[in-house]
Amino acid sequence: MQSGLLDLNTITTLLELNDPTESSNFFVELVNEFLAQATHLIAAIKQAIHQNDRRNLIPHLHNLKGASLNMGAIALAEACETLESSIEKGQLAEIDSWPAKLELIYSETVQAMEQIKKPL
């Protein structure tokens, strides 16, 4: 797993929430829900950037950052924080490159989480 991509303490805490007496796996369900939500939010972020809609961009970034932190996806959360901060400061020179950056970090996050899910 790539260093700095996931917060292993958060992941461990989430894994400990699994109930061995249940047929379903709580962590797997959480990851699947997070990935679905993140996919939707990234699409909304990309659309807001494309439409130059900063009013909706900040809330989408904030939601993705929060969901990422809750799941231990720290690299994705940090990317959202960086973009959110840049927008708030009016530093928009590189905003068009951010969708690709978010997609890359998200893809790496998905791969890392899938590796954790495999043995469960």
N, C-alpha and C positions, 0 to 999 in steps of 0.2 A: 504494500500500500504506500502511496506517495506521502512523504512527510509534509505536514502542513495542510493537507487536503481535508482531513477529518480530525475532529477532536475525539481522541480515543476514550477519554474519560466520559464524555457524553454518550458515546456509542455503548460503552460498557454499562452505564447506568440504564440505558434503554434496553439492552439485552437482558439485564437482570429483572426487567418487568415481565418477561415471559413466564407464563404459568405452565409448568410441565404437565399438568393434568388436563389442559385444554388441547383440543385437536388442532386449533389454529395457532399460528405463531404471531404474537403481538408485534414483535419487532418487524417481521416481514410485512405485516399489514401497515404499520407506520411508514416504512420505507416506501411501499407502493403508493400510499396516499400522498406522501411528500413529493415523490417523483411526478405524480399526476398534477399536483398543485403547482410545482415548480415549472413544469412544461407549459402550463396555462399562463403563469406569470411571466415567463420569459417571452412568450409570444406577445403578451400585452405590452411588455417593455419594448420589444422590437417595433411594434406598431406605433407606440407613443413616440419613439425616437424618429421613426420614418415620417410621422405626421407632425413632428416638431411640437408635440403636445406635452409640455413639461408639467402642466397642472395634473395630469394623470400619471405621468412617469414616476414622480416621487412616491406616491402611495404604493404603486406596484413594486418599486424597488424596496421600499420599507417592508412590505409584506413578504417578499422573497427573502430579505435579510433575516427577518424574524423567524420564518419557517426554517431557514437554513441553520440558524443558531440553535433552534430547538432540536434539530436532528443531528447536530454536530458537524454540519457541512461548513466548516469555518472558512475555507477558501472562497466559497460562493458568497457567504455572508460578507467577507471582507471586500470582495469585488463590488457588491451592492453598496456597501458603505462608502467606498472610494468614489463610485459614480454619483451617488447621492450627494456627497460632500462637494464634488466638482460642480454639480448643477447648482447647488445652493450658493456657491462662490462665483457662479457665472463663468466658470472655466470650461467652455464647451468646445474647444478646438478639436478634441479627439472623440467627441461623442459618437460619431458615425462608426468608429471602430469598436465600440463597446458591445454591440450585439454579438459579434464574432467572439470576443473575449469571454462573454458570459456563456455562450454556447460551448466553448472549449472547456471552461471550468466545470460547467454542468455535466458535460460528457464524461470528464474524468471522475467527477463525483459519483455519477451513476455506476461507472465501472467499479469504483472502490466499494460502494454499497452492495453491489451485486456479488462481489467476492465475499463479503461478510454474510450475505444471505444464503449463499450456496450450501454450506454445511447444515443449515438450520432446518 
